[in-house]
Each structure stands twice: as C-alpha cells, then as structure tokens.
Amino acid sequence: MVEVPKVVVVMEEEEVEVPVIDVDMPGEDKNERTLLVEAEVSDYDHELEIEEVRAANKKLYVIASLEKTETSLDGKTIRKQDQIDLNAPAMDVEYIIIGERPDRVFNKNNTYVASKANLNDAIKNATVIYSE
C-alpha cells in the first residue's frame, strides 16, 4: 500500500481583459500567439502576474511575479496562470518568475529568481515591449 495524492481542480469562469502586444520588425511576418505563464502552488494561494515582456536578439523574456497570499489552500494544490496575446514575428520565449519556486515538479518549466536585480545582463539590457 502506498499513499497517492488526490488532486481536486476547481474551475471558475471569469471574464478578464487580456493585453495584446503588437511588434513590428522590418522584413518579418507577424504571427498571433498567446504567452502563458503558469505555476503550481500548494499550502497557500499565490498571485501570479506578468509584469514585463522584453525582447533582444529575436528572443522574448516574459517576466512575471509570484507572491504568496494569506489564503490557505487547506492541503490542496492549484495552478495559477496569467497570459498576454502577442502579434509579432516568431521568436524563442523564456519565462522568468520573480519569487520563490514552489516545491512542485511542474514548476521546473520556468526560471525563478529572487528579484529583478538577479536577472542576467542580457535580460536587464533587453528592450521592454510591455510593462504592467
């Protein structure tokens, strides 16, 4: 016998306004796509919000913040997400979350840093194309 965790997912529909970023690059065709950042949290609820999108050398850096709230999840695990729509030429995307990495396997998909000061120079010097 082994203990197996039970996952309870509660879906709520909520109407939200999603920002659309339009990027022009000479000689490049644009494609519309959604930039989605997610984190899986347990114990306490968190707020996840995209703060900036930066661009450099045909690469996008989506920078989000993850902040713990005082709301207990009573032992449940949930996924938080935020998104923006982008109309731009094809580019690689790196997702960076400012905050403490929750102890969940799912969260290895993103880079976590303690603060914006911990971003490397390539990201710090990239052009901000969206800011909350």
The first five atom37 places (N, CA, C, CB, O) and aatype in JSON, in Angstrom:
{
  "aatype": [12, 19, 6, 19, 14, 11, 19, 19, 19, 19, 12, 6, 6, 6, 6, 19, 6, 19, 14, 19, 9, 3, 19, 3, 12, 14, 7, 6, 3, 11, 2, 6, 1, 16, 10, 10, 19, 6, 0, 6, 19, 15, 3, 18, 3, 8, 6, 10, 6, 9, 6, 6, 19, 1, 0, 0, 2, 11, 11, 10, 18, 19, 9, 0, 15, 10, 6, 11, 16, 6, 16, 15, 10, 3, 7, 11, 16, 9, 1, 11, 5, 3, 5, 9, 3, 10, 2, 0, 14, 0, 12, 3, 19, 6, 18, 9, 9, 9, 7, 6, 1, 14, 3, 1, 19, 13, 2, 11, 2, 2, 16, 18, 19, 0, 15, 11, 0, 2, 10, 2, 3, 0, 9, 11, 2, 0, 16, 19, 9, 18, 15, 6],
  "atom_mask": [
    [1, 1, 1, 1, 1],
    [1, 1, 1, 1, 1],
    [1, 1, 1, 1, 1],
    [1, 1, 1, 1, 1],
    [1, 1, 1, 1, 1],
    [1, 1, 1, 1, 1],
    [1, 1, 1, 1, 1],
    [1, 1, 1, 1, 1],
    [1, 1, 1, 1, 1],
    [1, 1, 1, 1, 1],
    [1, 1, 1, 1, 1],
    [1, 1, 1, 1, 1],
    [1, 1, 1, 1, 1],
    [1, 1, 1, 1, 1],
    [1, 1, 1, 1, 1],
    [1, 1, 1, 1, 1],
    [1, 1, 1, 1, 1],
    [1, 1, 1, 1, 1],
    [1, 1, 1, 1, 1],
    [1, 1, 1, 1, 1],
    [1, 1, 1, 1, 1],
    [1, 1, 1, 1, 1],
    [1, 1, 1, 1, 1],
    [1, 1, 1, 1, 1],
    [1, 1, 1, 1, 1],
    [1, 1, 1, 1, 1],
    [1, 1, 1, 0, 1],
    [1, 1, 1, 1, 1],
    [1, 1, 1, 1, 1],
    [1, 1, 1, 1, 1],
    [1, 1, 1, 1, 1],
    [1, 1, 1, 1, 1],
    [1, 1, 1, 1, 1],
    [1, 1, 1, 1, 1],
    [1, 1, 1, 1, 1],
    [1, 1, 1, 1, 1],
    [1, 1, 1, 1, 1],
    [1, 1, 1, 1, 1],
    [1, 1, 1, 1, 1],
    [1, 1, 1, 1, 1],
    [1, 1, 1, 1, 1],
    [1, 1, 1, 1, 1],
    [1, 1, 1, 1, 1],
    [1, 1, 1, 1, 1],
    [1, 1, 1, 1, 1],
    [1, 1, 1, 1, 1],
    [1, 1, 1, 1, 1],
    [1, 1, 1, 1, 1],
    [1, 1, 1, 1, 1],
    [1, 1, 1, 1, 1],
    [1, 1, 1, 1, 1],
    [1, 1, 1, 1, 1],
    [1, 1, 1, 1, 1],
    [1, 1, 1, 1, 1],
    [1, 1, 1, 1, 1],
    [1, 1, 1, 1, 1],
    [1, 1, 1, 1, 1],
    [1, 1, 1, 1, 1],
    [1, 1, 1, 1, 1],
    [1, 1, 1, 1, 1],
    [1, 1, 1, 1, 1],
    [1, 1, 1, 1, 1],
    [1, 1, 1, 1, 1],
    [1, 1, 1, 1, 1],
    [1, 1, 1, 1, 1],
    [1, 1, 1, 1, 1],
    [1, 1, 1, 1, 1],
    [1, 1, 1, 1, 1],
    [1, 1, 1, 1, 1],
    [1, 1, 1, 1, 1],
    [1, 1, 1, 1, 1],
    [1, 1, 1, 1, 1],
    [1, 1, 1, 1, 1],
    [1, 1, 1, 1, 1],
    [1, 1, 1, 0, 1],
    [1, 1, 1, 1, 1],
    [1, 1, 1, 1, 1],
    [1, 1, 1, 1, 1],
    [1, 1, 1, 1, 1],
    [1, 1, 1, 1, 1],
    [1, 1, 1, 1, 1],
    [1, 1, 1, 1, 1],
    [1, 1, 1, 1, 1],
    [1, 1, 1, 1, 1],
    [1, 1, 1, 1, 1],
    [1, 1, 1, 1, 1],
    [1, 1, 1, 1, 1],
    [1, 1, 1, 1, 1],
    [1, 1, 1, 1, 1],
    [1, 1, 1, 1, 1],
    [1, 1, 1, 1, 1],
    [1, 1, 1, 1, 1],
    [1, 1, 1, 1, 1],
    [1, 1, 1, 1, 1],
    [1, 1, 1, 1, 1],
    [1, 1, 1, 1, 1],
    [1, 1, 1, 1, 1],
    [1, 1, 1, 1, 1],
    [1, 1, 1, 0, 1],
    [1, 1, 1, 1, 1],
    [1, 1, 1, 1, 1],
    [1, 1, 1, 1, 1],
    [1, 1, 1, 1, 1],
    [1, 1, 1, 1, 1],
    [1, 1, 1, 1, 1],
    [1, 1, 1, 1, 1],
    [1, 1, 1, 1, 1],
    [1, 1, 1, 1, 1],
    [1, 1, 1, 1, 1],
    [1, 1, 1, 1, 1],
    [1, 1, 1, 1, 1],
    [1, 1, 1, 1, 1],
    [1, 1, 1, 1, 1],
    [1, 1, 1, 1, 1],
    [1, 1, 1, 1, 1],
    [1, 1, 1, 1, 1],
    [1, 1, 1, 1, 1],
    [1, 1, 1, 1, 1],
    [1, 1, 1, 1, 1],
    [1, 1, 1, 1, 1],
    [1, 1, 1, 1, 1],
    [1, 1, 1, 1, 1],
    [1, 1, 1, 1, 1],
    [1, 1, 1, 1, 1],
    [1, 1, 1, 1, 1],
    [1, 1, 1, 1, 1],
    [1, 1, 1, 1, 1],
    [1, 1, 1, 1, 1],
    [1, 1, 1, 1, 1],
    [1, 1, 1, 1, 1],
    [1, 1, 1, 1, 1],
    [1, 1, 1, 1, 1]
  ],
  "atom_positions": [
    [[0.84, -1.18, 0.0], [0.0, 0.0, 0.0], [0.89, 1.24, 0.0], [-0.96, 0.0, 1.22], [1.87, 1.32, 0.74]],
    [[0.53, 2.21, -0.82], [1.23, 3.48, -0.85], [0.18, 4.59, -0.82], [2.15, 3.6, -2.11], [-0.95, 4.42, -1.27]],
    [[0.58, 5.72, -0.29], [-0.3, 6.87, -0.29], [-0.2, 7.56, -1.64], [0.05, 7.85, 0.86], [0.9, 7.82, -2.13]],
    [[-1.34, 7.86, -2.23], [-1.4, 8.52, -3.53], [-2.13, 9.85, -3.33], [-2.12, 7.63, -4.6], [-3.23, 9.87, -2.78]],
    [[-1.53, 10.94, -3.77], [-2.2, 12.23, -3.58], [-3.44, 12.35, -4.46], [-1.24, 13.39, -3.88], [-3.46, 11.86, -5.59]],
    [[-4.46, 13.0, -3.94], [-5.66, 13.3, -4.71], [-5.59, 14.76, -5.11], [-6.96, 12.98, -3.9], [-5.29, 15.63, -4.29]],
    [[-5.88, 15.01, -6.35], [-5.88, 16.38, -6.85], [-7.32, 16.81, -7.09], [-5.03, 16.5, -8.16], [-8.08, 16.12, -7.77]],
    [[-7.68, 17.92, -6.53], [-9.01, 18.48, -6.73], [-8.84, 19.76, -7.53], [-9.75, 18.73, -5.37], [-8.13, 20.68, -7.11]],
    [[-9.5, 19.83, -8.67], [-9.4, 21.0, -9.52], [-10.75, 21.72, -9.51], [-8.98, 20.62, -10.98], [-11.79, 21.12, -9.78]],
    [[-10.7, 22.97, -9.19], [-11.91, 23.79, -9.19], [-11.74, 24.82, -10.3], [-12.16, 24.48, -7.8], [-10.83, 25.65, -10.27]],
    [[-12.63, 24.75, -11.29], [-12.57, 25.69, -12.41], [-13.67, 26.72, -12.24], [-12.7, 24.95, -13.78], [-14.83, 26.39, -12.0]],
    [[-13.29, 27.96, -12.35], [-14.26, 29.04, -12.3], [-14.08, 29.87, -13.56], [-14.08, 29.91, -11.03], [-12.96, 30.23, -13.92]],
    [[-15.18, 30.18, -14.23], [-15.09, 31.03, -15.41], [-15.12, 32.47, -14.94], [-16.24, 30.75, -16.41], [-15.94, 32.87, -14.11]],
    [[-14.21, 33.24, -15.5], [-14.11, 34.64, -15.14], [-13.7, 35.4, -16.38], [-13.09, 34.86, -13.97], [-12.77, 34.99, -17.08]],
    [[-14.37, 36.47, -16.66], [-14.03, 37.27, -17.83], [-12.92, 38.24, -17.46], [-15.28, 38.03, -18.36], [-13.04, 39.0, -16.5]],
    [[-11.84, 38.2, -18.22], [-10.71, 39.08, -17.97], [-10.27, 39.72, -19.28], [-9.53, 38.31, -17.31], [-10.49, 39.18, -20.36]],
    [[-9.67, 40.87, -19.15], [-9.13, 41.55, -20.32], [-7.68, 41.13, -20.5], [-9.25, 43.1, -20.17], [-6.87, 41.23, -19.58]],
    [[-7.35, 40.64, -21.7], [-6.01, 40.16, -21.99], [-5.31, 41.2, -22.87], [-6.04, 38.76, -22.68], [-5.81, 41.52, -23.95]],
    [[-4.16, 41.72, -22.42], [-3.44, 42.7, -23.24], [-2.94, 42.08, -24.54], [-2.26, 43.28, -22.45], [-2.58, 40.9, -24.58]],
    [[-2.92, 42.87, -25.61], [-2.38, 42.43, -26.89], [-1.19, 43.31, -27.22], [-3.47, 42.49, -28.03], [-1.3, 44.54, -27.23]],
    [[-0.06, 42.68, -27.49], [1.17, 43.4, -27.85], [1.38, 43.25, -29.34], [2.41, 42.87, -27.04], [1.33, 42.13, -29.86]],
    [[1.61, 44.34, -30.04], [1.85, 44.31, -31.47], [3.28, 44.78, -31.72], [0.81, 45.21, -32.25], [3.63, 45.92, -31.4]],
    [[4.11, 43.89, -32.29], [5.53, 44.19, -32.5], [5.82, 44.18, -34.0], [6.43, 43.17, -31.75], [5.54, 43.2, -34.68]],
    [[6.4, 45.27, -34.5], [6.79, 45.36, -35.9], [8.3, 45.21, -36.02], [6.33, 46.69, -36.53], [9.06, 45.89, -35.34]],
    [[8.72, 44.3, -36.92], [10.14, 44.14, -37.23], [10.26, 44.17, -38.76], [10.74, 42.8, -36.63], [9.57, 43.4, -39.44]],
    [[11.1, 45.03, -39.31], [11.22, 45.16, -40.76], [11.53, 43.81, -41.42], [12.31, 46.17, -41.1], [12.42, 43.07, -40.99]],
    [[10.77, 43.51, -42.49], [11.02, 42.3, -43.27], [10.56, 41.01, -42.62], [0.0, 0.0, 0.0], [10.88, 39.93, -43.13]],
    [[9.83, 41.07, -41.52], [9.39, 39.87, -40.8], [7.86, 39.79, -40.8], [9.93, 39.86, -39.35], [7.19, 40.8, -40.58]],
    [[7.32, 38.6, -41.04], [5.87, 38.38, -40.95], [5.48, 38.17, -39.49], [5.44, 37.16, -41.8], [6.22, 37.57, -38.71]],
    [[4.3, 38.68, -39.13], [3.83, 38.55, -37.76], [2.88, 37.36, -37.62], [3.13, 39.84, -37.31], [2.13, 37.03, -38.54]],
    [[2.92, 36.73, -36.45], [2.01, 35.66, -36.09], [1.4, 36.0, -34.74], [2.74, 34.27, -36.05], [2.08, 36.51, -33.85]],
    [[0.11, 35.7, -34.58], [-0.52, 35.95, -33.29], [-0.42, 34.69, -32.44], [-2.01, 36.38, -33.47], [-0.7, 33.59, -32.9]],
    [[-0.01, 34.86, -31.18], [0.06, 33.74, -30.25], [-0.11, 34.25, -28.83], [1.41, 32.97, -30.4], [-0.03, 35.45, -28.56]],
    [[-0.36, 33.3, -27.94], [-0.57, 33.62, -26.53], [0.67, 33.25, -25.74], [-1.82, 32.9, -25.98], [1.2, 32.14, -25.87]],
    [[1.14, 34.17, -24.91], [2.24, 33.9, -23.98], [1.61, 33.61, -22.63], [3.27, 35.12, -23.9], [0.97, 34.48, -22.03]],
    [[1.78, 32.38, -22.14], [1.11, 31.91, -20.94], [2.14, 31.45, -19.93], [0.13, 30.78, -21.27], [2.97, 30.59, -20.22]],
    [[2.08, 32.02, -18.73], [2.97, 31.6, -17.66], [2.12, 30.93, -16.58], [3.78, 32.82, -17.08], [1.05, 31.42, -16.22]],
    [[2.61, 29.8, -16.06], [1.87, 29.04, -15.05], [2.79, 28.63, -13.91], [1.21, 27.8, -15.68], [3.99, 28.44, -14.09]],
    [[2.2, 28.5, -12.74], [2.91, 27.97, -11.57], [1.93, 27.12, -10.78], [3.5, 29.14, -10.67], [0.74, 27.43, -10.69]],
    [[2.43, 26.04, -10.22], [1.61, 25.16, -9.4], [1.96, 25.41, -7.94], [1.82, 23.65, -9.77], [3.12, 25.31, -7.55]],
    [[0.95, 25.74, -7.12], [1.19, 26.1, -5.73], [0.35, 25.22, -4.8], [0.86, 27.59, -5.48], [-0.69, 24.68, -5.19]],
    [[0.83, 25.08, -3.57], [0.09, 24.34, -2.55], [0.24, 25.08, -1.23], [0.61, 22.85, -2.42], [1.0, 26.04, -1.13]],
    [[-0.48, 24.64, -0.23], [-0.49, 25.25, 1.11], [-1.19, 26.61, 1.12], [0.95, 25.41, 1.61], [-2.23, 26.76, 1.76]],
    [[-0.64, 27.6, 0.42], [-1.25, 28.94, 0.37], [-1.45, 29.37, -1.07], [-0.38, 29.96, 1.12], [-0.66, 29.03, -1.96]],
    [[-2.52, 30.14, -1.3], [-2.78, 30.7, -2.62], [-1.68, 31.71, -2.95], [-4.19, 31.35, -2.69], [-1.04, 32.25, -2.05]],
    [[-1.48, 31.97, -4.22], [-0.48, 32.93, -4.71], [-1.1, 33.79, -5.8], [0.79, 32.21, -5.23], [-2.07, 33.38, -6.44]],
    [[-0.55, 34.95, -6.0], [-0.9, 35.81, -7.13], [0.22, 35.7, -8.15], [-1.12, 37.3, -6.68], [1.4, 35.86, -7.81]],
    [[-0.12, 35.43, -9.41], [0.85, 35.34, -10.5], [0.45, 36.36, -11.54], [0.9, 33.89, -11.11], [-0.68, 36.36, -12.03]],
    [[1.4, 37.24, -11.9], [1.08, 38.31, -12.84], [2.27, 38.62, -13.73], [0.65, 39.58, -12.08], [3.4, 38.78, -13.26]],
    [[2.01, 38.69, -15.04], [3.06, 39.09, -15.98], [3.3, 40.58, -15.78], [2.65, 38.77, -17.47], [2.38, 41.39, -15.91]],
    [[4.54, 40.94, -15.47], [4.9, 42.34, -15.24], [5.49, 42.99, -16.48], [5.87, 42.45, -14.09], [5.2, 44.15, -16.78]],
    [[6.32, 42.24, -17.2], [7.01, 42.8, -18.37], [7.25, 41.73, -19.42], [8.35, 43.44, -17.97], [7.3, 40.53, -19.12]],
    [[7.4, 42.19, -20.66], [7.92, 41.36, -21.73], [9.06, 42.17, -22.33], [6.81, 40.97, -22.81], [8.89, 43.34, -22.68]],
    [[10.21, 41.54, -22.43], [11.39, 42.19, -23.01], [11.82, 41.43, -24.25], [12.54, 42.28, -21.98], [11.55, 40.23, -24.38]],
    [[12.5, 42.11, -25.16], [12.95, 41.47, -26.4], [14.39, 41.85, -26.69], [12.04, 41.87, -27.57], [14.8, 42.99, -26.5]],
    [[15.16, 40.86, -27.15], [16.55, 41.07, -27.59], [16.97, 39.9, -28.46], [17.51, 41.23, -26.36], [16.71, 38.74, -28.12]],
    [[17.6, 40.2, -29.57], [18.16, 39.17, -30.46], [17.16, 38.07, -30.79], [19.4, 38.55, -29.82], [17.46, 36.89, -30.66]],
    [[15.97, 38.47, -31.21], [14.91, 37.53, -31.59], [14.52, 36.58, -30.47], [15.33, 36.74, -32.8], [14.15, 35.43, -30.73]],
    [[14.6, 37.05, -29.23], [14.19, 36.27, -28.08], [13.32, 37.14, -27.18], [15.42, 35.72, -27.31], [13.62, 38.31, -26.96]],
    [[12.25, 36.55, -26.66], [11.37, 37.24, -25.74], [11.59, 36.73, -24.33], [9.9, 37.06, -26.15], [11.8, 35.53, -24.11]],
    [[11.56, 37.63, -23.38], [11.66, 37.29, -21.97], [10.36, 37.73, -21.31], [12.92, 37.97, -21.28], [10.09, 38.93, -21.21]],
    [[9.56, 36.78, -20.86], [8.31, 37.07, -20.17], [8.63, 37.03, -18.68], [7.15, 36.05, -20.56], [8.98, 35.98, -18.14]],
    [[8.49, 38.18, -18.01], [8.86, 38.3, -16.61], [7.58, 38.47, -15.79], [9.84, 39.5, -16.38], [6.83, 39.43, -15.97]],
    [[7.35, 37.52, -14.88], [6.15, 37.52, -14.05], [6.55, 37.53, -12.58], [5.25, 36.3, -14.35], [7.69, 37.2, -12.23]],
    [[5.61, 37.92, -11.72], [5.87, 37.87, -10.28], [4.92, 36.86, -9.65], [5.7, 39.29, -9.62], [3.77, 36.73, -10.06]],
    [[5.43, 36.15, -8.64], [4.64, 35.17, -7.89], [4.71, 35.57, -6.42], [5.15, 33.7, -8.12], [5.78, 35.53, -5.81]],
    [[3.56, 35.94, -5.85], [3.53, 36.38, -4.46], [2.53, 35.56, -3.67], [3.17, 37.88, -4.37], [1.38, 35.37, -4.07]],
    [[2.99, 35.07, -2.52], [2.16, 34.27, -1.62], [1.12, 35.17, -0.95], [3.03, 33.56, -0.55], [1.43, 36.29, -0.55]],
    [[-0.11, 34.67, -0.83], [-1.15, 35.4, -0.11], [-1.38, 34.72, 1.24], [-2.48, 35.45, -0.95], [-0.72, 33.74, 1.57]],
    [[-2.3, 35.24, 2.01], [-2.6, 34.67, 3.32], [-3.72, 33.63, 3.27], [-2.97, 35.77, 4.29], [-4.11, 33.09, 4.3]],
    [[-4.23, 33.34, 2.07], [-5.35, 32.41, 1.93], [-4.84, 30.97, 1.91], [-6.14, 32.7, 0.64], [-4.08, 30.58, 1.02]],
    [[-5.26, 30.18, 2.89], [-4.85, 28.78, 2.98], [-5.58, 27.96, 1.92], [-5.14, 28.21, 4.39], [-6.76, 28.19, 1.64]],
    [[-4.88, 27.0, 1.34], [-5.49, 26.09, 0.37], [-5.93, 24.78, 1.03], [-4.51, 25.79, -0.76], [-6.4, 23.87, 0.35]],
    [[-5.79, 24.69, 2.34], [-6.23, 23.51, 3.1], [-5.72, 22.21, 2.49], [-7.75, 23.48, 3.18], [-6.48, 21.26, 2.3]],
    [[-4.43, 22.17, 2.18], [-3.81, 20.96, 1.67], [-4.02, 20.71, 0.18], [0.0, 0.0, 0.0], [-3.56, 19.69, -0.33]],
    [[-4.69, 21.6, -0.51], [-4.93, 21.42, -1.95], [-3.79, 22.04, -2.75], [-6.28, 22.05, -2.36], [-3.04, 22.87, -2.25]],
    [[-3.7, 21.62, -4.0], [-2.73, 22.16, -4.94], [-3.49, 22.76, -6.11], [-1.72, 21.06, -5.42], [-4.43, 22.14, -6.63]],
    [[-3.09, 23.97, -6.53], [-3.75, 24.62, -7.67], [-2.7, 25.19, -8.61], [-4.72, 25.72, -7.19], [-1.55, 25.4, -8.23]],
    [[-3.12, 25.43, -9.84], [-2.26, 26.1, -10.81], [-2.76, 27.52, -11.03], [-2.21, 25.32, -12.16], [-3.95, 27.76, -11.21]],
    [[-1.82, 28.44, -11.0], [-2.12, 29.84, -11.25], [-1.55, 30.17, -12.62], [-1.52, 30.77, -10.14], [-0.54, 29.6, -13.03]],
    [[-2.19, 31.09, -13.34], [-1.68, 31.47, -14.65], [-2.02, 32.91, -14.98], [-2.23, 30.55, -15.73], [-2.94, 33.5, -14.41]],
    [[-1.26, 33.46, -15.91], [-1.52, 34.77, -16.48], [-1.08, 34.69, -17.93], [-0.78, 35.92, -15.69], [-0.21, 33.9, -18.29]],
    [[-1.7, 35.51, -18.76], [-1.36, 35.45, -20.18], [-1.52, 36.81, -20.84], [-2.22, 34.42, -20.89], [-2.25, 37.68, -20.36]],
    [[-0.82, 36.96, -21.95], [-1.0, 38.1, -22.84], [-0.95, 37.58, -24.26], [0.1, 39.21, -22.59], [-0.37, 36.52, -24.51]],
    [[-1.55, 38.31, -25.19], [-1.51, 37.94, -26.6], [-0.44, 38.78, -27.28], [-2.89, 38.12, -27.28], [-0.28, 39.97, -26.98]],
    [[0.27, 38.15, -28.2], [1.38, 38.8, -28.88], [1.19, 38.65, -30.38], [2.75, 38.21, -28.43], [0.91, 37.55, -30.87]],
    [[1.35, 39.74, -31.11], [1.3, 39.73, -32.56], [2.68, 40.19, -33.03], [0.15, 40.67, -33.13], [2.96, 41.39, -33.11]],
    [[3.56, 39.2, -33.36], [4.95, 39.51, -33.66], [5.57, 38.39, -34.48], [5.76, 39.73, -32.36], [4.99, 37.31, -34.59]],
    [[6.75, 38.64, -35.06], [7.46, 37.56, -35.75], [7.81, 36.43, -34.77], [8.74, 38.1, -36.42], [7.87, 36.65, -33.56]],
    [[8.04, 35.25, -35.29], [8.39, 34.09, -34.46], [9.68, 34.36, -33.69], [8.53, 32.82, -35.33], [10.69, 34.77, -34.27]],
    [[9.65, 34.12, -32.39], [10.81, 34.31, -31.53], [10.79, 33.24, -30.44], [10.82, 35.74, -30.9], [9.72, 32.75, -30.06]],
    [[11.97, 32.88, -29.94], [12.05, 32.0, -28.79], [11.55, 32.76, -27.57], [13.5, 31.47, -28.56], [11.67, 33.98, -27.51]],
    [[10.98, 32.03, -26.61], [10.44, 32.65, -25.4], [11.03, 31.99, -24.17], [8.89, 32.56, -25.38], [11.1, 30.76, -24.09]],
    [[11.46, 32.81, -23.21], [11.9, 32.32, -21.91], [11.0, 32.93, -20.85], [13.41, 32.65, -21.64], [10.78, 34.15, -20.82]],
    [[10.47, 32.08, -19.97], [9.59, 32.53, -18.9], [10.38, 32.62, -17.6], [8.38, 31.58, -18.74], [11.03, 31.66, -17.19]],
    [[10.33, 33.79, -16.97], [11.07, 34.04, -15.73], [10.07, 34.5, -14.68], [12.21, 35.12, -15.95], [9.29, 35.42, -14.9]],
    [[10.1, 33.84, -13.53], [9.19, 34.21, -12.44], [10.0, 34.75, -11.28], [8.33, 33.0, -12.0], [10.93, 34.1, -10.79]],
    [[9.63, 35.95, -10.84], [10.28, 36.57, -9.69], [9.51, 36.13, -8.45], [10.33, 38.14, -9.82], [8.34, 36.46, -8.27]],
    [[10.19, 35.39, -7.6], [9.56, 34.86, -6.4], [10.15, 33.5, -6.07], [0.0, 0.0, 0.0], [10.99, 32.98, -6.8]],
    [[9.72, 32.95, -4.96], [10.23, 31.65, -4.51], [9.57, 30.52, -5.31], [9.98, 31.47, -3.0], [8.35, 30.48, -5.46]],
    [[10.41, 29.59, -5.82], [9.88, 28.46, -6.58], [9.11, 27.53, -5.64], [11.03, 27.68, -7.31], [9.68, 27.01, -4.68]],
    [[7.8, 27.33, -5.91], [7.05, 26.36, -5.11], [7.63, 24.95, -5.3], [5.54, 26.39, -5.48], [8.1, 24.62, -6.39]],
    [[7.57, 24.15, -4.26], [8.15, 22.81, -4.28], [7.22, 21.84, -5.0], [8.45, 22.32, -2.86], [6.62, 20.96, -4.37]],
    [[7.1, 22.0, -6.3], [6.28, 21.13, -7.14], [7.08, 20.83, -8.41], [4.88, 21.79, -7.47], [7.74, 21.73, -8.93]],
    [[7.03, 19.61, -8.92], [7.77, 19.21, -10.12], [7.38, 20.09, -11.31], [7.53, 17.73, -10.44], [8.24, 20.46, -12.11]],
    [[6.11, 20.42, -11.43], [5.6, 21.23, -12.54], [6.37, 22.54, -12.7], [4.13, 21.52, -12.35], [6.52, 23.03, -13.82]],
    [[6.86, 23.1, -11.61], [7.48, 24.42, -11.62], [8.9, 24.44, -12.19], [7.5, 24.98, -10.24], [9.54, 25.49, -12.2]],
    [[9.4, 23.32, -12.64], [10.73, 23.28, -13.25], [10.71, 23.78, -14.69], [11.3, 21.87, -13.2], [11.76, 23.87, -15.33]],
    [[9.52, 24.1, -15.22], [9.39, 24.6, -16.58], [9.86, 26.04, -16.74], [7.96, 24.48, -17.04], [10.16, 26.48, -17.85]],
    [[9.92, 26.78, -15.64], [10.27, 28.19, -15.68], [11.55, 28.46, -14.9], [9.13, 29.05, -15.13], [11.98, 27.64, -14.09]],
    [[12.15, 29.62, -15.17], [13.3, 30.08, -14.4], [12.77, 30.94, -13.26], [14.32, 30.89, -15.3], [11.91, 31.8, -13.47]],
    [[13.26, 30.71, -12.05], [12.85, 31.5, -10.89], [14.04, 32.3, -10.4], [12.3, 30.59, -9.75], [15.16, 31.79, -10.32]],
    [[13.81, 33.58, -10.06], [14.83, 34.44, -9.48], [14.22, 35.16, -8.28], [15.39, 35.46, -10.54], [13.01, 35.35, -8.2]],
    [[15.07, 35.56, -7.35], [14.59, 36.21, -6.13], [14.08, 37.63, -6.4], [15.71, 36.25, -5.1], [13.12, 38.07, -5.77]],
    [[14.73, 38.36, -7.32], [14.33, 39.74, -7.62], [14.81, 40.12, -9.02], [14.89, 40.73, -6.55], [15.6, 39.4, -9.63]],
    [[14.33, 41.25, -9.51], [14.79, 41.72, -10.83], [16.29, 41.98, -10.84], [14.04, 43.01, -11.23], [16.93, 41.86, -11.88]],
    [[16.84, 42.31, -9.7], [18.29, 42.54, -9.61], [19.08, 41.27, -9.94], [18.66, 43.04, -8.19], [20.25, 41.35, -10.32]],
    [[18.45, 40.1, -9.8], [19.12, 38.84, -10.08], [19.04, 38.41, -11.55], [18.53, 37.76, -9.22], [19.56, 37.36, -11.91]],
    [[18.4, 39.21, -12.39], [18.34, 38.89, -13.82], [19.72, 39.07, -14.43], [17.3, 39.78, -14.55], [20.48, 39.95, -14.02]],
    [[20.06, 38.24, -15.43], [21.37, 38.39, -16.05], [21.37, 39.63, -16.95], [21.74, 37.12, -16.87], [20.31, 40.17, -17.26]],
    [[22.55, 40.07, -17.37], [22.69, 41.32, -18.13], [21.95, 41.29, -19.46], [24.14, 41.61, -18.37], [21.43, 42.31, -19.89]],
    [[21.9, 40.13, -20.13], [21.19, 40.04, -21.42], [19.72, 40.4, -21.24], [21.33, 38.61, -22.01], [19.13, 41.06, -22.09]],
    [[19.13, 39.96, -20.14], [17.72, 40.26, -19.88], [17.56, 41.69, -19.39], [17.14, 39.28, -18.85], [16.64, 42.39, -19.82]],
    [[18.44, 42.14, -18.51], [18.36, 43.52, -18.0], [18.48, 44.54, -19.12], [19.46, 43.77, -16.96], [17.84, 45.58, -19.08]],
    [[19.3, 44.25, -20.14], [19.55, 45.19, -21.23], [18.58, 45.03, -22.4], [20.95, 45.03, -21.72], [18.64, 45.8, -23.36]],
    [[17.68, 44.04, -22.33], [16.7, 43.84, -23.4], [15.68, 44.98, -23.41], [15.98, 42.48, -23.24], [15.45, 45.62, -22.38]],
    [[15.09, 45.22, -24.57], [14.1, 46.29, -24.72], [12.77, 45.87, -24.13], [13.92, 46.67, -26.21], [12.27, 44.78, -24.43]],
    [[12.2, 46.71, -23.29], [10.88, 46.44, -22.71], [9.84, 46.75, -23.77], [10.64, 47.29, -21.41], [9.74, 47.88, -24.24]],
    [[9.04, 45.72, -24.15], [7.99, 45.94, -25.15], [6.59, 45.91, -24.52], [8.09, 44.89, -26.27], [5.61, 46.25, -25.16]],
    [[6.52, 45.48, -23.26], [5.26, 45.51, -22.5], [5.6, 45.66, -21.03], [4.4, 44.21, -22.74], [6.52, 45.02, -20.53]],
    [[4.84, 46.51, -20.35], [5.03, 46.68, -18.92], [3.66, 46.88, -18.28], [5.98, 47.88, -18.62], [2.85, 47.67, -18.77]],
    [[3.39, 46.19, -17.18], [2.12, 46.28, -16.47], [2.04, 47.59, -15.73], [1.95, 45.12, -15.51], [1.04, 47.86, -15.07]]
  ]
}
